Amino acid sequence: MSKTFYTVREVAHTGILSEYALRLMLKSDNPPPHIKINKKVKINYPLFIEWLDNESKKGGVLIE
């Protein structure tokens, strides 16, 4: 059984995006699907992949 929620660091270790880019996305106006428990952020990985795919089809996510 695979996990659904991953920490920012665990998602970064998949190689999709850097930890820095993920943290910037979480602070954006259109953040990826996540929950925050105290100071810990957990990203719903299956929904994140779907969200990232949809965002790329719309023209991408700008990270500055």
Backbone hydrogen bonds in HBPLUS format (Angstrom, degrees):
<---DONOR---> <-ACCEPTOR-->    atom                        ^
c    i                          cat <-CA-CA->   ^        H-A-AA   ^      H-
h    n   atom  resd res      DA  || num        DHA   H-A  angle D-A-AA Bond
n    s   type  num  typ     dist DA aas  dist angle  dist       angle   num
A0045-TYR N   A0004-THR O   2.80 MM  41  5.74 146.9  1.91 169.3 176.3     1
A0006-TYR N   A0043-ILE O   2.86 MM  37  5.20 160.2  1.90 142.5 146.3     2
A0043-ILE N   A0006-TYR O   2.70 MM  37  5.20 164.6  1.73 162.4 158.7     3
A0011-VAL N   A0007-THR O   3.04 MM   4  6.37 159.8  2.08 154.7 159.5     4
A0012-ALA N   A0008-VAL O   2.94 MM   4  6.18 158.0  1.98 149.2 155.9     5
A0013-HIS N   A0009-ARG O   2.96 MM   4  6.22 143.3  2.10 142.4 152.1     6
A0014-THR N   A0011-VAL O   3.04 MM   3  5.37 152.9  2.12 106.4 114.9     7
A0015-GLY N   A0012-ALA O   3.05 MM   3  5.62 156.9  2.10 113.5 120.5     8
A0022-LEU N   A0018-SER O   3.02 MM   4  6.30 160.2  2.06 151.8 157.1     9
A0023-ARG N   A0019-GLU O   2.97 MM   4  6.21 158.9  2.01 150.0 155.5    10
A0024-LEU N   A0020-TYR O   3.02 MM   4  6.31 151.2  2.10 147.2 155.2    11
A0025-MET N   A0021-ALA O   2.97 MM   4  6.22 155.5  2.03 147.0 153.7    12
A0026-LEU N   A0022-LEU O   2.98 MM   4  6.27 151.2  2.06 148.1 155.8    13
A0027-LYS N   A0024-LEU O   3.12 MM   3  5.23 137.4  2.31  99.0 110.8    14
A0028-SER N   A0025-MET O   3.07 MM   3  5.08 156.8  2.13 103.7 111.0    15
A0044-ASN N   A0033-PRO O   3.25 MM  11  5.88 153.6  2.32 128.6 136.5    16
A0035-ILE N   A0042-LYS O   2.86 MM   7  5.37 154.8  1.92 152.5 161.1    17
A0042-LYS N   A0035-ILE O   2.89 MM   7  5.37 169.1  1.90 159.4 162.9    18
A0037-ILE N   A0040-LYS O   2.80 MM   3  5.18 163.0  1.83 162.9 163.1    19
A0040-LYS N   A0037-ILE O   2.87 MM   3  5.18 150.0  1.96 140.5 135.5    20
A0048-PHE N   A0044-ASN O   2.76 MM   4  5.87 145.5  1.88 152.5 164.3    21
A0049-ILE N   A0045-TYR O   3.00 MM   4  6.23 159.4  2.04 157.4 159.8    22
A0050-GLU N   A0046-PRO O   3.20 MM   4  6.45 160.1  2.24 142.7 148.0    23
A0051-TRP N   A0047-LEU O   2.74 MM   4  5.90 158.5  1.79 148.6 155.2    24
A0052-LEU N   A0048-PHE O   2.79 MM   4  5.95 162.8  1.82 152.3 156.8    25
A0053-ASP N   A0049-ILE O   2.99 MM   4  6.15 154.8  2.06 143.7 150.5    26
A0054-ASN N   A0050-GLU O   2.95 MM   4  6.23 161.3  1.98 150.0 154.9    27
A0055-GLU N   A0051-TRP O   2.85 MM   4  6.08 159.1  1.90 152.9 158.9    28
A0056-SER N   A0052-LEU O   2.98 MM   4  6.13 151.7  2.06 143.6 150.9    29
A0057-LYS N   A0053-ASP O   3.09 MM   4  6.36 145.3  2.21 143.6 152.8    30
A0058-LYS N   A0054-ASN O   3.12 MM   4  6.42 137.2  2.31 140.4 151.6    31
A0058-LYS N   A0055-GLU O   3.20 MM   3  5.11 128.0  2.49  91.2 104.6    32
A0060-GLY N   A0055-GLU O   2.71 MM   5  5.09 151.0  1.79 148.4 142.8    33
A0059-GLY N   A0056-SER O   3.29 MM   3  5.17 150.0  2.38  94.2 103.0    34
